[in-house]
Amino acid sequence: MNPEKFEIKIDAAHKEIARKAREFAEREVEPVSREIHEKGVISRSLLRKAGEQGFFGICIPRELSGVGSDLLGLALMIEELSKASTSFALAILVPYLFTIPLMTFGSQQQKSKYVPKIASGKLYAAHAATEPTSGSDLAGIKTNAKRRGAEWILDGVKSFVSGAEWADYFLVLARVPDFGEDPRKQLTFFIVDREADGLDIGISDDLIGVRGIRIGYLELRGVRVPDENRVGAVGEGLKIASETYGRTRVGAAALALGAMQALLNQTINYAVKRKAFGRSIASFQATKFKLVDIFADLINVKLLVYWSARTLDESPEKLEAASLAKLRAAEMLEKAAIKAIEIHGGVGVIKKTMVERFLLDSQILKMIEGTPEIQRIIISRFLAKNLDDEAEKD
Ligand SMILES: Cc1cc2nc3c(=O)[nH]c(=O)nc-3n(C[C@H](O)[C@H](O)[C@H](O)COP(=O)(O)OP(=O)(O)OC[C@H]3O[C@@H](n4cnc5c(N)ncnc54)[C@H](O)[C@@H]3O)c2cc1C
């Protein structure tokens, strides 16, 4: 049985997106995948080439220079790119943390000014919600937005900004402290230009996984932002964040899915070639069982990722679907990566064989867009609501 041949019913347009992404990954990304991992660098020109293929605009309507597909299309594209390089696929996913909220909550003017250029890869955009003192607890952020006439003055520090080095624009989450009593309803998103006066951008420490991504920090000191750059209503920040991550988590899950497929292929190839006691190690039942476990988990994740994308495409309010996919995909990649290292024996812990990267990448994929604990909280709220609804019926 060839897991690459595994199919789930998707239409011709989706297949075309996957085919294009696969061809691009094989032609442009695979040849530099080791370099991306070892040097921790993705070139801006490679991102531009990906932009020309439409990869930044998959679930963006055609009238805004997108491909006009949906989250399933996004998942298929990310999966294919992640087979070649999870770092590169994440670099493609990041600007969706800017365009997806703009599509849902942005003004017409914001959509037409920013989305086409980002969807076509001409410009790059990043998302800056996390702060040194607040990640999971987004409601605790301290970056401050004060209204002054027709503009806002932003002060604060943002950390863990993926793609900060490439970004022309940042979607920054800030607190409007004099807006009502409830701190959860004071958060508001603003578009901040890279060139804005008072904005310092720096690159933070190296990551242990997805090494092609370098996370940055922003220091905002009296940054002036016109009110027309406010995304959504004042106080709508947490809602926008939750609805955004509830979609982009499908992409994060697809990153893990693509990595699992690459891991399985690499491990099967190795197991067949490697001999011990005069036989291929693939002939030992112990090896076969480990490969079966990886394969079973891969199919599990594949179904979950496609199902979560389909669910959200059909019922955009079912945000817990993306949490389920992201939770399981990242944890199953971690489990599969440990088995892959075991099957590779000593070679599995040598850096240059690039097996350990799957384990390290899984640690990052667990973290981004909410830790496993945060996903479990979201899913348990959904379960609790269902239980309450059932109890009310009784
Ligand atoms: C590579 C990378 C890229 C990133 N890119 C971006 C980006 O582009 N933009 C952006 O805004 N952010 C980004 N992040 C930030 C990421 O979203 C946060 O790191 C993540 O949400 C966790 O927040 P934290 O690091 O502050 O951990 P903390 O919130 O401090 O969590 C620490 C631990 O406590 C647990 N915990 C916290 N609260 C609870 C709770 N209520 N119940 C149970 N357990 C809890 C967590 O699960 C975790 O195990 C990125 C992070 C990484 C690692």
The ligand as a Tripos MOL2 file, in Angstrom:
@<TRIPOS>MOLECULE
LIG
   53    58     1     0     0
SMALL
NO_CHARGES

@<TRIPOS>ATOM
      1 C1          8.0240   29.5910   16.2480 C.3       1 LIG1
      2 C2          6.9300   30.4290   16.8080 C.ar      1 LIG1
      3 C3          6.2940   31.3280   15.9790 C.ar      1 LIG1
      4 C4          5.3000   32.1650   16.4890 C.ar      1 LIG1
      5 N1          4.7240   33.0760   15.6500 N.ar      1 LIG1
      6 C5          3.8630   33.9900   16.1750 C.ar      1 LIG1
      7 C6          3.3730   35.0650   15.3540 C.ar      1 LIG1
      8 O1          3.6840   35.1700   14.1610 O.2       1 LIG1
      9 N2          2.5760   35.9950   15.9280 N.ar      1 LIG1
     10 C7          2.2030   35.9060   17.2400 C.ar      1 LIG1
     11 O2          1.4710   36.7860   17.7050 O.2       1 LIG1
     12 N3          2.6450   34.8960   18.0340 N.ar      1 LIG1
     13 C8          3.4590   33.9410   17.5280 C.ar      1 LIG1
     14 N4          3.9460   32.9240   18.3340 N.ar      1 LIG1
     15 C9          3.5660   32.8820   19.7410 C.3       1 LIG1
     16 C10         2.7390   31.6700   20.1020 C.3       1 LIG1
     17 O3          1.4270   31.8390   19.6650 O.3       1 LIG1
     18 C11         2.8580   31.5260   21.6290 C.3       1 LIG1
     19 O4          4.1950   31.1290   21.9080 O.3       1 LIG1
     20 C12         1.9120   30.5060   22.1760 C.3       1 LIG1
     21 O5          0.5890   30.9540   22.0370 O.3       1 LIG1
     22 C13         2.1860   30.2150   23.6490 C.3       1 LIG1
     23 O6          2.3230   31.3900   24.3770 O.3       1 LIG1
     24 P1          3.5830   31.5810   25.3710 P.3       1 LIG1
     25 O7          4.7870   31.2560   24.5810 O.co2     1 LIG1
     26 O8          3.4770   32.9270   25.9750 O.co2     1 LIG1
     27 O9          3.4140   30.4810   26.4610 O.3       1 LIG1
     28 P2          2.6060   30.6290   27.8260 P.3       1 LIG1
     29 O10         1.2750   31.2150   27.5360 O.co2     1 LIG1
     30 O11         3.4780   31.2940   28.8180 O.co2     1 LIG1
     31 O12         2.4240   29.1100   28.2100 O.3       1 LIG1
     32 C14         3.4040   28.3580   28.9230 C.3       1 LIG1
     33 C15         2.7940   27.0250   29.2960 C.3       1 LIG1
     34 O13         1.6460   27.2330   30.1400 O.3       1 LIG1
     35 C16         0.5210   26.5890   29.5800 C.3       1 LIG1
     36 N5         -0.6940   27.3510   29.8480 N.ar      1 LIG1
     37 C17        -0.8990   28.6840   29.7050 C.ar      1 LIG1
     38 N6         -2.1550   29.0050   30.0170 N.ar      1 LIG1
     39 C18        -2.7770   27.8500   30.3980 C.ar      1 LIG1
     40 C19        -4.0860   27.5140   30.8400 C.ar      1 LIG1
     41 N7         -5.0560   28.4360   30.9630 N.pl3     1 LIG1
     42 N8         -4.3570   26.2280   31.1340 N.ar      1 LIG1
     43 C20        -3.4090   25.2810   31.0020 C.ar      1 LIG1
     44 N9         -2.1430   25.5210   30.5760 N.ar      1 LIG1
     45 C21        -1.8260   26.8000   30.2800 C.ar      1 LIG1
     46 C22         0.8000   26.5450   28.0830 C.3       1 LIG1
     47 O14         0.0360   25.5400   27.4510 O.3       1 LIG1
     48 C23         2.2900   26.2470   28.0850 C.3       1 LIG1
     49 O15         2.4960   24.8740   28.2870 O.3       1 LIG1
     50 C24         4.9060   32.0480   17.8380 C.ar      1 LIG1
     51 C25         5.5390   31.1120   18.6630 C.ar      1 LIG1
     52 C26         6.5400   30.3140   18.1730 C.ar      1 LIG1
     53 C27         7.2100   29.3290   19.0950 C.3       1 LIG1
@<TRIPOS>BOND
     1     1     2 1
     2     2     3 ar
     3     2    52 ar
     4     3     4 ar
     5     4     5 ar
     6     4    50 ar
     7     5     6 ar
     8     6     7 ar
     9     6    13 1
    10     7     8 2
    11     7     9 ar
    12     9    10 ar
    13    10    11 2
    14    10    12 ar
    15    12    13 ar
    16    13    14 ar
    17    14    15 1
    18    14    50 ar
    19    15    16 1
    20    16    17 1
    21    16    18 1
    22    18    19 1
    23    18    20 1
    24    20    21 1
    25    20    22 1
    26    22    23 1
    27    23    24 1
    28    24    25 2
    29    24    26 1
    30    24    27 1
    31    27    28 1
    32    28    29 2
    33    28    30 1
    34    28    31 1
    35    31    32 1
    36    32    33 1
    37    33    34 1
    38    33    48 1
    39    34    35 1
    40    35    36 1
    41    35    46 1
    42    36    37 ar
    43    36    45 ar
    44    37    38 ar
    45    38    39 ar
    46    39    40 ar
    47    39    45 ar
    48    40    41 1
    49    40    42 ar
    50    42    43 ar
    51    43    44 ar
    52    44    45 ar
    53    46    47 1
    54    46    48 1
    55    48    49 1
    56    50    51 ar
    57    51    52 ar
    58    52    53 1
@<TRIPOS>SUBSTRUCTURE
     1 LIG1         1 GROUP 0 **** ****
